[in-house]
């Protein structure tokens, strides 16, 4: 039997540390054989195409220190997961590129001599032992698919994923928590939106201009049966706390 922990959007360094701590403590408890990060590992404001939408972009020498600072912060965030995964000997690790992560690659498209800023290179994913899935590509384990998300962003996006893909799929990107099942000729399939691990405060999301959202903190635990069927638990986190398998996990301590 295989077991995985799934972590949604962290947006380091704009993460919620208490929510991340819940996942780290869950990894110690669950001791998964597989770890999957659904993407948007970093916020990557320094290479965002939106940052200079209304003003002129400064010379490259002024931007590079900001990029280096972001690279260091996102690496520090991934280090948190790797230390715990190493401690439980979880070697099968996947990182799915998100729409924020791909900004690094788009910046290199503009400046091809800065290849060290490419997302998989900047995060040393090969050296860390991660299997990397580029943005929009699916990971399949058993009868369950994973990708960053964003293809369908309707109000009932979990239903749209299950309907349009005709497969069971887990995704992040939209930052809220949804599940919806549909039946096809080959059986039932479900879409699972796993929320996020980002700081949800107005201060960390000024671009929302105080607009209220349906975002939520959560992570997933998946078990696969021998025939590749699966069971997925969506574990909600409230104010830095959750309950898993009857045990309280407090990420605030």
VEXDREN-2710 file (C-alpha; in Angstrom, 1 decimal):
% VEXDREN-2710
k/r/px/py/pz
1/UNK/0.0/0.0/0.0
2/UNK/1.2/3.5/-0.9
3/UNK/0.5/6.6/1.1
4/UNK/1.1/10.3/0.2
5/UNK/0.9/13.7/1.8
6/UNK/-0.3/16.4/-0.6
7/UNK/0.6/20.0/0.1
8/UNK/-1.1/22.8/-1.9
9/UNK/0.0/26.4/-2.7
10/UNK/2.5/27.7/-0.1
11/UNK/3.6/30.9/-1.8
12/UNK/6.8/31.2/0.2
13/UNK/7.6/33.7/1.8
14/UNK/3.9/34.7/2.0
15/UNK/3.0/31.4/3.6
16/UNK/1.1/30.8/6.8
17/UNK/3.7/29.2/9.0
18/UNK/1.2/27.6/11.4
19/UNK/-0.6/25.9/8.5
20/UNK/2.7/24.7/7.1
21/UNK/3.7/23.4/10.6
22/UNK/0.5/21.3/10.6
23/UNK/1.6/19.6/7.4
24/UNK/5.1/19.1/8.7
25/UNK/3.8/17.5/11.9
26/UNK/1.3/15.4/9.8
27/UNK/4.3/14.1/7.8
28/UNK/6.0/13.0/11.0
29/UNK/2.7/11.3/12.1
30/UNK/1.7/9.7/8.8
31/UNK/5.2/8.8/7.5
32/UNK/4.2/8.8/3.9
33/UNK/6.1/7.0/1.1
34/UNK/5.2/9.8/-1.3
35/UNK/5.1/13.6/-1.0
36/UNK/3.4/15.8/-3.6
37/UNK/3.5/19.6/-3.8
38/UNK/0.8/21.0/-6.1
39/UNK/2.7/24.1/-7.1
40/UNK/3.0/27.8/-6.5
41/UNK/5.8/26.9/-4.1
42/UNK/6.8/30.5/-4.1
43/UNK/5.0/33.9/-4.5
44/UNK/7.8/35.1/-6.8
45/UNK/6.8/38.8/-6.7
46/UNK/10.3/39.8/-8.0
47/UNK/9.6/38.2/-11.4
48/UNK/5.9/38.8/-11.5
49/UNK/4.7/40.3/-14.8
50/UNK/2.1/42.3/-12.8
51/UNK/4.6/44.1/-10.6
52/UNK/5.5/46.7/-13.2
53/UNK/2.2/46.8/-15.0
54/UNK/1.6/50.5/-14.2
55/UNK/5.2/51.7/-14.0
56/UNK/8.5/51.3/-15.9
57/UNK/10.6/48.3/-14.9
58/UNK/13.9/49.4/-13.4
59/UNK/17.3/48.3/-14.8
60/UNK/18.2/44.6/-14.3
61/UNK/20.8/45.4/-11.7
62/UNK/18.1/46.7/-9.4
63/UNK/15.9/43.7/-9.9
64/UNK/18.5/40.9/-9.4
65/UNK/18.9/41.4/-5.6
66/UNK/15.1/41.0/-5.2
67/UNK/15.2/37.8/-7.3
68/UNK/18.1/36.4/-5.2
69/UNK/16.2/37.2/-2.0
70/UNK/13.1/35.4/-3.4
71/UNK/15.2/32.4/-4.4
72/UNK/16.7/32.2/-0.9
73/UNK/13.3/32.5/0.8
74/UNK/11.6/29.8/-1.4
75/UNK/14.6/27.4/-1.0
76/UNK/14.3/28.0/2.8
77/UNK/10.6/27.1/2.6
78/UNK/11.3/23.9/0.6
79/UNK/14.0/23.0/3.1
80/UNK/11.3/22.8/5.8
81/UNK/9.6/20.0/4.0
82/UNK/12.8/18.2/3.0
83/UNK/14.1/18.0/6.5
84/UNK/11.0/16.3/7.7
85/UNK/10.7/14.1/4.6
86/UNK/14.3/13.0/5.2
87/UNK/13.6/12.2/8.8
88/UNK/10.8/9.8/7.8
89/UNK/12.7/8.4/4.9
90/UNK/10.2/9.6/2.3
91/UNK/12.2/9.5/-1.0
92/UNK/9.5/9.7/-3.7
93/UNK/8.9/13.4/-4.0
94/UNK/7.0/15.4/-6.7
95/UNK/6.8/19.1/-7.4
96/UNK/4.2/20.4/-9.8
97/UNK/5.0/23.8/-11.3
98/UNK/2.4/26.5/-10.6
99/UNK/1.5/29.6/-12.5
100/UNK/3.5/31.7/-10.0
101/UNK/6.5/29.4/-10.3
102/UNK/6.5/29.7/-14.1
103/UNK/7.2/33.4/-13.8
104/UNK/10.8/32.4/-13.2
105/UNK/11.0/30.7/-16.5
106/UNK/9.3/33.6/-18.3
107/UNK/11.8/36.0/-16.8
108/UNK/14.6/33.8/-18.3
109/UNK/12.8/33.9/-21.7
110/UNK/13.4/37.7/-21.5
111/UNK/17.0/37.3/-20.2
112/UNK/18.3/33.9/-21.6
113/UNK/21.7/34.4/-20.1
114/UNK/20.2/34.1/-16.6
115/UNK/19.4/30.4/-16.7
116/UNK/20.1/29.9/-13.0
117/UNK/16.8/31.7/-12.4
118/UNK/14.8/28.9/-14.1
119/UNK/12.4/27.4/-11.6
120/UNK/13.8/23.8/-11.4
121/UNK/17.4/25.2/-11.4
122/UNK/16.8/27.9/-8.8
123/UNK/15.2/25.3/-6.4
124/UNK/17.8/22.6/-7.1
125/UNK/15.0/20.1/-7.7
126/UNK/17.2/17.5/-9.3
127/UNK/19.7/17.6/-6.4
128/UNK/16.9/17.5/-3.9
129/UNK/15.5/14.3/-5.5
130/UNK/12.2/15.8/-6.8
131/UNK/10.4/14.6/-9.9
132/UNK/9.4/17.9/-11.6
133/UNK/6.3/18.4/-13.6
134/UNK/6.2/21.6/-15.8
135/UNK/3.2/23.9/-15.5
136/UNK/0.0/22.3/-16.9
137/UNK/1.4/18.7/-16.9
138/UNK/-0.4/16.0/-15.0
139/UNK/1.0/13.5/-12.5
140/UNK/-0.8/10.1/-12.4
141/UNK/-0.5/7.7/-9.5
142/UNK/-2.9/4.8/-9.6
143/UNK/-6.3/6.1/-10.6
144/UNK/-5.7/9.6/-9.3
145/UNK/-4.3/12.6/-11.2
146/UNK/-2.6/15.7/-9.9
147/UNK/-1.8/19.1/-11.4
148/UNK/-1.5/22.7/-10.2
149/UNK/-5.0/23.6/-11.4
150/UNK/-6.6/26.6/-13.1
151/UNK/-8.0/25.1/-16.2
152/UNK/-11.6/25.5/-14.9
153/UNK/-12.2/28.4/-12.4
154/UNK/-16.0/28.5/-12.3
155/UNK/-17.9/28.7/-9.0
156/UNK/-18.3/24.9/-9.1
157/UNK/-14.7/24.2/-10.4
158/UNK/-14.4/20.8/-8.7
159/UNK/-17.4/19.6/-10.7
160/UNK/-16.0/21.1/-13.9
161/UNK/-12.7/19.2/-13.4
162/UNK/-14.5/15.9/-12.8
163/UNK/-16.9/16.4/-15.8
164/UNK/-14.4/17.7/-18.3
165/UNK/-11.5/15.5/-17.5
166/UNK/-13.5/12.3/-16.8
167/UNK/-10.9/11.3/-14.2
168/UNK/-10.3/11.9/-10.5
169/UNK/-8.0/14.8/-10.1
170/UNK/-6.5/16.8/-7.2
171/UNK/-5.4/20.4/-7.7
172/UNK/-4.6/23.7/-6.0
173/UNK/-4.4/27.2/-7.5
174/UNK/-7.9/28.4/-6.6
175/UNK/-7.2/28.3/-2.9
176/UNK/-10.6/27.2/-1.7
177/UNK/-11.7/23.7/-0.7
178/UNK/-14.1/21.8/-2.8
179/UNK/-15.1/18.2/-3.7
180/UNK/-17.5/17.1/-6.3
181/UNK/-18.2/13.6/-7.7
182/UNK/-19.7/12.7/-11.1
183/UNK/-20.5/9.3/-12.7
184/UNK/-19.2/8.3/-16.1
185/UNK/-19.7/5.0/-17.9
186/UNK/-16.5/3.7/-16.4
187/UNK/-17.5/4.7/-12.9
188/UNK/-17.4/7.6/-10.5
189/UNK/-14.8/10.3/-10.6
190/UNK/-14.1/13.3/-8.3
191/UNK/-12.5/16.7/-8.4
192/UNK/-10.7/17.7/-5.2
193/UNK/-9.6/21.3/-4.7
194/UNK/-7.1/21.4/-1.7
195/UNK/-7.1/25.0/-0.7
196/UNK/-3.8/26.6/0.1
197/UNK/-1.1/27.1/2.8
198/UNK/-0.7/30.8/2.0
199/UNK/-1.1/33.7/4.5
200/UNK/-4.7/34.7/3.9
201/UNK/-4.5/38.1/5.6
202/UNK/-5.4/41.3/3.7
203/UNK/-1.8/42.6/4.4
204/UNK/-0.3/39.6/2.5
205/UNK/-2.7/40.0/-0.4
206/UNK/-3.0/43.7/-1.0
207/UNK/-3.8/43.1/-4.7
208/UNK/-7.2/41.8/-3.5
209/UNK/-8.0/45.3/-2.1
210/UNK/-9.7/43.8/0.9
211/UNK/-12.0/41.7/-1.3
212/UNK/-13.2/38.7/0.8
213/UNK/-12.5/35.2/-0.6
214/UNK/-13.5/31.6/0.1
215/UNK/-9.9/30.5/0.6
216/UNK/-9.1/27.9/3.2
217/UNK/-6.1/26.0/4.6
218/UNK/-5.9/22.3/4.0
219/UNK/-3.7/19.4/2.9
220/UNK/-4.4/15.8/1.7
221/UNK/-3.6/12.3/2.8
222/UNK/-4.0/9.6/0.1
223/UNK/-3.9/5.8/0.4
224/UNK/-3.9/3.6/-2.6
225/UNK/-5.2/0.0/-2.7
226/UNK/-3.5/-2.8/-4.5
227/UNK/-5.9/-2.4/-7.5
228/UNK/-4.9/1.4/-7.7
229/UNK/-8.2/2.6/-6.2
230/UNK/-7.6/5.3/-3.6
231/UNK/-9.0/7.0/-0.5
232/UNK/-8.3/10.7/-0.1
233/UNK/-8.7/12.6/3.2
234/UNK/-8.9/16.4/2.8
235/UNK/-7.6/17.7/6.2
236/UNK/-8.9/21.2/6.9
237/UNK/-6.8/23.6/9.0
238/UNK/-8.5/26.2/11.2
239/UNK/-6.4/28.9/12.8
240/UNK/-3.3/26.8/12.6
241/UNK/-4.9/23.7/14.1
242/UNK/-6.3/20.4/12.8
243/UNK/-7.2/16.9/13.8
244/UNK/-5.8/13.9/12.0
245/UNK/-6.6/10.3/12.9
246/UNK/-8.1/11.5/16.2
247/UNK/-5.0/13.4/17.3
248/UNK/-4.9/17.2/17.5
249/UNK/-2.1/18.9/15.6
250/UNK/-1.3/22.5/16.7
251/UNK/0.8/24.3/14.2
252/UNK/1.1/27.4/16.4
253/UNK/3.6/25.7/18.7
END
